[in-house]
Amino acid sequence: MTFQEEFPELSDAAIPESADREQVLLDMLPELNYAVVTGIIKRRKALALTRSGVPVLHILVENRLKTYFDNPETVVSEIEVDAWGKLATALDEKLHPGDAILIEGRLAHRKTNDRTGGAHFKTLLRARRIQLIFNTERKA
């Protein structure tokens, strides 16, 4: 699927000729939230159900990235990934720690309160699609 097919509201045809194109795009961009990440599954929790019965799978993915081509330093990031509904159910038996995956989705925020009542926000990736790149062998 092309970018134009995925986000038709940002195509030239969707912007009226009389409109200030730059302003229209600036007004639309905050709604554009799309991320693609690759990494190795570091941890995963068992498939759970929300109070309303929706399946959810929580995965912790480690992503390694060299900062620059001429710099040997590697930055390691841990990314929390949530898969919901049919996606969570379909991947429950397929994903294991050590597997390499590609995740497409949107960034989301989870709010929690600590014991003192202070609010904390955590950024996570809400998966729309997860593709297995490399599967660690499982022998019964």
C-alpha positions as CSV (number, residue, x, y, z in Angstrom):
1,M,0.0,0.0,0.0
2,T,1.4,3.4,-0.9
3,F,1.6,6.4,1.4
4,Q,-1.1,8.1,-0.7
5,E,-3.4,5.1,-0.4
6,E,-2.8,4.8,3.3
7,F,-3.3,8.6,4.0
8,P,-5.6,10.0,1.3
9,E,-6.3,13.1,3.3
10,L,-2.7,14.2,2.6
11,S,-2.9,13.9,-1.2
12,D,-2.9,16.9,-3.5
13,A,-6.5,16.0,-4.6
14,A,-7.8,16.3,-1.0
15,I,-6.5,19.9,-0.7
16,P,-8.7,22.6,-2.2
17,E,-6.9,24.9,-4.7
18,S,-7.9,28.0,-2.8
19,A,-6.4,26.7,0.4
20,D,-3.0,27.6,1.8
21,R,-1.4,24.2,1.1
22,E,1.3,24.6,3.8
23,Q,-1.2,25.5,6.5
24,V,-3.5,22.7,5.6
25,L,-0.7,20.2,5.8
26,L,0.5,21.6,9.1
27,D,-3.1,21.3,10.5
28,M,-3.3,17.7,9.3
29,L,0.2,16.4,10.4
30,P,-0.5,16.2,14.1
31,E,-3.0,13.5,13.2
32,L,-0.4,11.5,11.3
33,N,1.1,8.9,13.7
34,Y,2.8,6.0,12.0
35,A,5.9,4.2,13.1
36,V,7.9,1.2,11.9
37,V,10.4,-0.5,14.2
38,T,12.5,-3.7,14.0
39,G,14.0,-5.4,17.0
40,I,14.5,-8.6,19.0
41,I,11.8,-9.7,21.5
42,K,13.4,-9.4,24.9
43,R,10.3,-10.3,27.0
44,R,6.6,-11.0,26.4
45,K,3.7,-11.6,28.7
46,A,1.1,-14.2,28.3
47,L,-1.9,-13.3,26.2
48,A,-4.4,-11.4,28.5
49,L,-7.9,-10.2,28.2
50,T,-9.1,-6.7,29.0
51,R,-12.2,-6.3,31.3
52,S,-14.3,-6.1,28.2
53,G,-12.8,-9.4,26.8
54,V,-10.4,-8.0,24.2
55,P,-7.2,-10.0,23.8
56,V,-4.0,-8.1,24.4
57,L,-0.3,-9.2,24.0
58,H,2.4,-7.1,25.7
59,I,5.9,-7.4,24.2
60,L,9.2,-5.7,25.1
61,V,11.4,-5.3,22.0
62,E,15.1,-4.3,22.0
63,N,16.2,-2.1,19.1
64,R,19.9,-1.5,18.4
65,L,21.0,1.4,16.2
66,K,24.4,2.8,15.3
67,T,24.2,6.6,15.8
68,Y,26.3,7.5,12.8
69,F,28.2,5.5,10.1
70,D,31.5,6.8,11.3
71,N,30.8,6.3,15.0
72,P,31.0,2.8,16.4
73,E,28.6,3.7,19.3
74,T,25.4,1.7,19.3
75,V,22.3,3.0,21.1
76,V,20.1,0.3,22.6
77,S,16.4,1.2,23.1
78,E,13.7,-0.9,24.7
79,I,10.3,-0.4,23.2
80,E,7.0,-1.6,24.7
81,V,4.7,-3.0,22.1
82,D,1.0,-3.8,22.5
83,A,-0.9,-6.0,20.0
84,W,-4.7,-6.1,20.4
85,G,-7.6,-8.2,19.2
86,K,-7.2,-10.6,16.4
87,L,-3.5,-9.6,15.9
88,A,-2.7,-10.6,19.5
89,T,-4.6,-13.9,19.2
90,A,-2.9,-14.8,15.9
91,L,0.6,-14.1,17.2
92,D,0.3,-15.5,20.7
93,E,1.8,-18.9,19.9
94,K,4.2,-17.6,17.2
95,L,6.3,-15.0,19.1
96,H,9.0,-15.9,21.5
97,P,12.0,-14.1,23.2
98,G,14.9,-14.0,20.8
99,D,12.7,-13.7,17.7
100,A,13.4,-10.8,15.3
101,I,10.3,-8.8,14.3
102,L,9.2,-5.8,12.3
103,I,6.3,-3.8,13.9
104,E,4.1,-1.3,12.2
105,G,1.8,0.8,14.2
106,R,1.2,4.1,16.0
107,L,2.7,5.7,19.1
108,A,0.5,5.8,22.1
109,H,0.8,6.9,25.7
110,R,-0.1,5.1,28.9
111,K,-0.7,7.1,32.0
112,T,0.0,5.7,35.5
113,N,-0.1,7.3,38.9
114,D,2.6,6.6,41.5
115,R,1.9,6.1,45.2
116,T,2.1,9.9,45.8
117,G,-0.5,10.6,43.2
118,G,2.1,11.9,40.6
119,A,1.2,11.2,37.0
120,H,3.7,9.4,34.8
121,F,3.4,8.8,31.0
122,K,5.0,5.9,29.1
123,T,5.2,5.9,25.3
124,L,4.6,2.6,23.6
125,L,4.0,1.3,20.1
126,R,0.4,0.0,19.4
127,A,1.0,-2.6,16.7
128,R,-1.2,-2.7,13.6
129,R,1.0,-5.4,12.0
130,I,3.8,-7.6,13.2
131,Q,6.0,-9.5,10.8
132,L,8.3,-12.3,12.0
133,I,11.8,-11.7,10.4
134,F,13.6,-14.5,12.2
135,N,12.2,-17.2,14.4
136,T,14.3,-18.9,17.0
137,E,13.9,-22.7,16.6
138,R,11.5,-24.3,19.0
139,K,11.9,-28.1,19.5
140,A,9.2,-30.1,21.3
